[in-house]
């Protein structure tokens, strides 16, 4: 069976940590920020971990 190509769109958006967790950035943090509260904007800066079924799909897309 041939090697699978890495899905480049996924690779640009997702990072694998040293311990093997899959981490992504949060959405809605680029524009129209005036109406969003400070707490909401602060929480959008933090990374989010991917888990469950989606984690398996992402690993397949990355070829891990």
N, C-alpha and C positions, 0 to 999 in steps of 0.2 A: 504494500500500500504506500502511495507517495506521501511525502511530508505535507502537512497543512500549512498554508500561508497564514501569517499573523494578520488579523484584522486591524489595519492601521488606524481607523477611526476610534476603535476601542483602546488601542495602545496609547494614543495621545491623551485620553481622558482618565485613564486608570493607572494606578501605581501599585506594585506589590511590595509590601514592607519586608524587612528582614525576617520577621517571624512568620511570614506567609499570609498575612491578612491582605485583603484587596480593598484599596481605599479610593474614594472618588471625591470630587469637589461638589459642593451643593449648588443648586440652581437658584435663579432669581436674584443674583447679586451684582448685576452689571449696570442696570439703568433703572430709572423711575425709583430712586432711592429716597427721595424727599418724604414720601408718604409712609415709608417703612420705619418702624420704631428702632431705636438704638439696639435694643436687645435682639430684635429679629436680625438686624444686619450683622451684629456680632456673632450670632449663632451660624450665620451663613458662611462665615470665614473658616469655621472648623471643618475638617474633613469628616466624611461619613464612611463607615465600613459597609461593604457589600456582603450579604450572607444569604443563606438558603439556596433555593434553586437557581437564582440568578448568578450566584457565585460559580456554579458549575458551568453555566453557559459562557460566562466571561472567561473562565480558564480555558475553555475550548477555543474561544475566539483568539486568545493570546497565544495558544499553543503551549500552555504550561501543563 
